[in-house]
Amino acid sequence: MAICLLQKLLGKRSSRTWLSILFIATLPISSVRAEPNEIEAESWRSEQLAIVAKKIQDADSDDERLEFVARQAWLRRWKPGQMAPALTRSKLKPGLVEEPLLEKLKRPTDVAPNAWQQMTSSQTELIAIDTDEDRKENLRTIIGSARQLENVLSEQLPSESQQLPASTAWVLAYTRYRLGRALAYRELPSVQERWPISNPVHYQEQLFAVYQRLIDQTNRVRPEFILLEDRILRRSGKKGRALELLEAHRESIEPKWYLKKRRDLLQELGWEPPYKEAARLYVEAGYGNEL
């Protein structure tokens, strides 16, 4: 059931959508002034491109072919020793919708004052515990709180208040994102040591269900929630697509998370030369002790 649901979710991405970002070809790379490790990396890149080209040719389905086309596109753009660093916060793409705070919004007339107060308090508590620094430690509480807040918002808000671009709808969308992100965190090895996933099938169904509710509400992949979308692709084995999605939204992602996700994806792909370069850039950006 979970596998069918995953295929259904990912099937919503059209071939045209994925191919639209996979068109940039790289120029030949000169090794006249290249360091020895860069020459070796370029040799590795050429070998990988040949391997990927063969896999594209032998792919059994359009879905499989798109995955290898994504890998090919990234490898063609990558120039050893010239990997792009993350953008500074000042250069990030403007226009992203920040999470609204219910305490600063006007209560909809159809919502009872006591229900509104419950929503407001629940959101304040959720935001306080769901931080980058404390998320892993607070994961059980975050999942329970986000699930409860989503239920209250879904039940108490009138239909029009749940439709974007209403501010209350953004509160609901961000709550679903927080729940999906927290569920995805459960797969981290450091978390599983303390809190093993006893029923993987049920867990996967929960993760895909909240992801689907978010997509149904937003009607498309929103840049505000791109890291959850990237995680869904990544855990499904579509690591090339996840990498290309990350690159396509580079201007919308916090520098720390862009550098970390890129590093981790390259490692999972088994691409040692670009992984080493990405890991170096992550450390040089000051995140060396953060995993």
C-alpha positions in Angstrom: 0.0 0.0 0.0 2.8 2.4 1.0 4.7 1.7 -2.3 1.6 2.3 -4.4 1.0 5.6 -2.5 4.6 6.7 -3.2 4.2 5.9 -6.9 1.0 7.9 -6.9 2.6 10.9 -5.2 5.7 11.0 -7.3 3.7 10.3 -10.5 2.2 13.8 -10.2 5.5 15.3 -11.4 5.3 15.4 -15.2 8.2 14.5 -17.4 8.1 18.0 -18.8 8.5 19.4 -15.3 11.6 17.4 -14.6 13.1 17.8 -18.1 12.7 21.6 -17.9 15.6 21.9 -15.4 17.8 19.3 -17.0 19.1 21.1 -20.1 22.4 22.8 -19.1 25.4 21.2 -20.7 28.9 21.7 -19.4 31.8 23.1 -21.4 35.0 21.0 -21.8 37.3 21.4 -18.8 40.9 22.3 -19.3 43.4 20.6 -17.0 46.4 22.8 -17.9 46.3 24.5 -14.5 44.3 21.9 -12.6 45.6 20.3 -9.4 46.3 16.5 -9.6 43.2 15.7 -7.6 41.1 17.9 -10.0 42.5 15.9 -12.9 41.5 12.7 -11.2 38.1 14.1 -10.5 37.6 15.1 -14.1 38.6 11.5 -15.2 36.1 10.1 -12.7 33.4 12.5 -14.0 33.9 11.4 -17.6 33.7 7.7 -16.5 30.5 8.4 -14.6 28.9 10.3 -17.5 29.5 7.3 -19.7 28.0 5.0 -17.2 24.9 7.2 -16.7 24.5 7.5 -20.5 24.4 3.8 -20.8 21.8 3.6 -18.0 19.6 6.2 -19.7 19.8 4.1 -22.9 18.9 0.9 -21.1 16.2 2.4 -18.8 13.1 0.3 -18.5 10.7 3.1 -17.8 10.3 6.9 -18.2 10.6 7.3 -14.5 13.9 5.4 -14.3 15.2 7.4 -17.3 14.3 10.7 -15.7 16.3 9.8 -12.7 19.4 9.1 -14.7 18.9 12.2 -16.9 18.9 14.2 -13.6 22.2 12.6 -12.6 23.6 13.3 -16.0 22.6 17.0 -15.9 24.2 17.5 -12.5 27.5 15.8 -13.5 27.6 17.8 -16.8 27.4 21.1 -14.8 29.9 20.2 -12.1 33.4 21.3 -12.7 35.9 19.8 -10.2 37.3 22.4 -7.9 34.6 25.0 -8.9 31.6 23.8 -7.0 29.3 26.7 -6.1 29.1 27.7 -2.4 25.8 28.5 -0.8 24.3 32.0 -1.2 24.5 34.3 1.7 21.2 35.1 3.4 21.2 38.6 1.9 21.2 37.1 -1.6 18.4 34.5 -1.1 15.4 34.9 -3.3 12.8 37.3 -1.8 9.1 36.6 -1.8 8.9 33.5 0.4 6.0 33.5 2.7 7.0 33.3 6.3 5.0 31.4 8.9 2.2 33.7 10.2 1.7 33.8 14.0 -1.9 33.3 15.0 -1.4 35.7 18.0 -0.9 38.5 15.5 -3.9 37.6 13.3 -7.5 38.6 13.6 -9.8 35.8 14.7 -12.2 34.6 12.0 -15.8 35.3 13.0 -16.7 31.7 12.5 -14.1 30.5 15.0 -15.1 30.5 18.7 -12.9 32.6 21.0 -11.9 29.5 23.1 -11.0 27.5 20.0 -8.9 30.4 18.7 -7.1 30.7 22.0 -6.3 26.9 21.9 -4.9 27.2 18.3 -2.8 30.2 19.3 -1.4 28.6 22.4 -0.7 25.4 20.5 1.2 27.1 17.7 3.3 29.2 20.1 4.3 26.0 22.0 5.1 24.1 18.8 7.3 26.9 17.4 9.1 27.1 20.7 10.1 23.4 20.8 10.6 22.9 17.0 14.0 24.6 16.6 17.1 23.5 14.7 19.0 23.2 17.9 16.4 21.1 19.9 14.4 19.3 17.2 16.0 15.9 17.7 15.6 16.0 21.4 11.9 17.2 21.3 10.8 15.0 18.4 8.2 13.0 20.2 6.6 16.1 21.6 6.8 17.9 18.3 5.1 15.1 16.4 2.3 15.0 18.9 1.9 18.8 19.1 1.9 19.3 15.3 -0.6 16.5 14.8 -2.9 17.9 17.4 -2.6 21.5 16.0 -3.3 20.3 12.5 -6.4 18.5 13.7 -7.7 21.6 15.5 -7.0 23.9 12.6 -8.7 21.5 10.1 -11.8 21.1 12.3 -12.2 24.7 13.5 -11.2 26.9 10.6 -13.9 27.5 8.0 -13.2 26.2 4.5 -12.2 29.6 3.1 -9.7 30.1 5.9 -7.9 26.9 4.9 -7.4 28.0 1.4 -4.2 29.9 0.4 -3.4 32.7 0.3 -5.3 33.2 3.6 -2.9 33.7 6.5 -4.6 31.0 8.5 -4.1 28.6 5.6 -0.4 29.3 5.7 -0.5 28.5 9.4 -2.1 25.1 8.6 0.4 24.5 5.7 3.4 25.2 8.0 2.0 23.0 10.7 1.8 20.1 8.1 5.3 20.9 7.0 6.5 20.8 10.6 4.8 17.4 11.1 6.2 16.0 7.9 9.7 17.2 8.7 9.5 15.8 12.2 8.4 12.4 10.9 11.2 12.4 8.4 13.7 13.1 11.2 12.7 9.8 12.7 14.8 8.0 10.1 18.0 9.7 11.2 20.4 7.1 12.7 20.9 9.1 15.8 17.2 9.3 16.4 16.5 5.6 15.7 19.0 4.7 18.3 16.8 6.2 20.9 13.4 5.8 19.2 13.4 2.9 16.7 10.7 2.7 14.1 8.8 -0.5 15.2 6.4 -0.5 12.3 8.1 0.8 9.1 4.9 0.3 6.9 2.7 2.3 9.3 5.4 5.0 9.6 5.8 5.4 5.9 2.0 5.7 5.5 2.0 8.5 8.1 4.8 10.4 6.4 3.3 10.1 2.9 -0.2 11.0 4.2 0.8 14.3 5.8 3.0 15.1 2.7 -0.1 14.5 0.5 -2.3 16.7 2.7 0.3 19.5 2.3 0.5 19.1 -1.5 -3.3 18.9 -1.8 -3.5 22.2 0.1 -0.8 24.1 -1.7 -1.7 22.6 -5.1 2.0 22.5 -6.1 5.5 22.2 -4.7 6.1 25.4 -2.8 9.6 26.7 -2.3 8.8 27.2 1.4 8.5 23.5 1.8 11.0 22.3 -0.7 13.1 20.4 1.8 10.3 18.0 2.6 9.7 17.4 -1.1 13.4 16.8 -1.5 13.3 14.3 1.4 10.4 12.4 -0.2 12.4 12.0 -3.4 15.5 11.1 -1.6 14.0 8.3 0.5 12.4 6.9 -2.6 15.8 6.3 -4.3 15.3 9.3 -6.7 18.5 10.9 -5.5 19.4 12.5 -8.8 16.0 14.2 -8.9 16.4 15.2 -5.3 19.8 16.8 -6.1 18.5 18.6 -9.1 15.5 19.9 -7.1 17.8 21.2 -4.5 19.9 23.0 -7.1 16.9 24.4 -8.8 15.7 26.0 -5.5 19.2 27.0 -4.2 18.1 30.6 -4.0 15.3 29.7 -1.6 17.1 27.5 0.9 19.0 28.5 4.0 22.7 28.2 3.3 23.3 25.6 6.0 20.6 23.3 4.8 21.6 23.7 1.1 25.2 22.8 1.8 24.3 19.9 4.1 21.7 18.3 1.8 24.0 18.6 -1.2 26.8 17.0 0.7 24.6 14.2 2.0 23.0 13.5 -1.4 26.4 13.3 -3.1 27.6 10.8 -0.4 24.5 8.7 -0.8 25.0 8.6 -4.6 28.5 7.3 -4.0 30.1 10.1 -5.9 33.3 10.5 -3.9 35.0 13.4 -5.7 32.1 15.8 -5.7 31.1 14.6 -2.2 34.6 15.5 -0.9 34.4 19.0 -2.4 30.9 19.5 -1.0 32.0 18.3 2.4 34.9 20.8 2.3 32.6 23.7 1.5 30.3 22.7 4.3 33.2 22.8 6.8 34.6 26.0 5.4 31.2 27.7 5.8 31.5 27.0 9.6 29.2 24.0 9.9 31.9 21.4 10.5 30.6 20.1 13.8 26.9 20.0 12.8 25.7 16.7 11.3 
